[in-house]
Amino acid sequence: MGKVIITNNIRTLRFFANEMTQQELADKTGVSRQTIVAIENGKYFPSLELAFRIAHTFEQPLDAVFSFDLNDAPEKKTKK
């Protein structure tokens, strides 16, 4: 199985939401600013609940905020 790659558009969405700060997003979603920073930078993946709270804050569907990709690296072939 390949590696899972999760990306997000939080920084862009904050910009288009009247340049919302990381602290404002943190306050609206009930987490710390450091958590928002880590999510934006791809160092931390939010729980499903937090992902939905972030999407709800921006009034966007979940897949407009987060993208999921499975890197289809070739699997080892077994001899038959």
N, C-alpha and C positions, 0 to 999 in steps of 0.2 A: 504494500500500500504506500502511496506517495505521501509527501509532507503536506499538511494543511496550511494554507496561507489565508490569513484574515486581515483585511485592510479596512480602513474607515475614512469617512469624509467629514469628520467632526470639525476640523479646523475650517474647512470651507463653509460648512453649515453655520458655524459661529459667526463667520464674517458676514454672511447674508442675513443673519438674524441681528441686524443693527450692531454688528461687531461685538457680540456677546463675549464677555471675558470667560476665561477658564473658571474663575471663581464663581461667576454667576451661574454657569452651567452646573458646577459642583453643588451650589446651593439649591438649585431647582431639582437636582436628582438625588440629593441626600448623601453625597460622598465628598471626599476631600479634593482640593484642587490638585494635589499630587496624583490622585487616582486618575483624574481627567488627563493630566499631562502624560501619564504612563500609557493610557489607552490611545491617545492621539499619536504617540510615538511608537505604537506597536509593541511595547514592552510588557503590556498586561492586557489580557482579554477579559472583558466584563462578563459577569454572570448573565444568563438569559434575561432575568428580571431587570438588571441595570441596563442592558442593551435596549429593552423595550422602553424603559423610562427615558433614556436619551432620545430615542426615536420620537416618543410622544412629546417631549419638550420641543422638538423641532417641527412637530406636526408632519412627520414623514413616515413612510412605511419602513420597517426594519431594514429591508434590502436597499434602501436609498442611503442609509447611514453606514451599514456594514456590508462588506463583500466577502464571500467565501470562495476559495478556489482550492482544488485538490491538485497539487503538482503531480502529474502523471509520469513520475519517473519510471523507467522500465523496471519491471520486477525481475528477480532472478529466475531464470528458467531452470526447471528441473529436468534431469535426464529421464527418458522413458525407456 
